Structures are given as C-alpha cells and as structure tokens.
Amino acid sequence: MNNELTIKVRDERMNMVINESVMMACRPLRALTSYYSKVLDKKLSTKQTLCLLNAQCAFLSTVFVDCSLVVRTFLFAWLVGALLKCKESL
C-alpha cells in the first residue's frame, strides 16, 4: 500500500515537471504568435505562426546559403511550398 502511494506521488510529480517543461518550451512560440498577430493586425493561431516561421526559414536558406545549383533548386522548391501553405493558411 505504501509502495503504491510512493509510485503515485512520483508519477504526479513527473507529470507536473513535464507539463511545466512543455509550457516553458511553448512560451517563445506564444510570444512570436503575439508579435505576428500585432504586425499583421489579425489574430493568428499557432499553426499559422509555424507556417510563417517555415516560410521565413525557407526564404533565408534560399537567399543566403551558398550551395550548388541542385541544392538551391531544392531550397527554392521548399520556399514555394512554404509560401503556398502560408497562402492557404492565412
């Protein structure tokens, strides 16, 4: 009986630590969502924020990475795909 109680308390503490870690990890994403919402003057979801972030990463990779033509073609395809997803998401 005492052993079960110890395991239950340990599980509750572990769940609490995991939940707090997830909340801390999501805090920058929520801040970015708030920033994008203010800039676009429109309420955005987390999914839309991730879509915009993907498009920005694709753009920066396509424009600023010095690589071969084959890799640049794949980066450009990534950029086009990301922009199309953003268009349908927003």
Secondary structure as GFF3:
##gff-version 3
##sequence-region A 1 90
A	DSSP	alpha_helix	2	40	.	.	.	ID=ss1
A	DSSP	alpha_helix	46	64	.	.	.	ID=ss2
A	DSSP	alpha_helix	69	89	.	.	.	ID=ss3
###
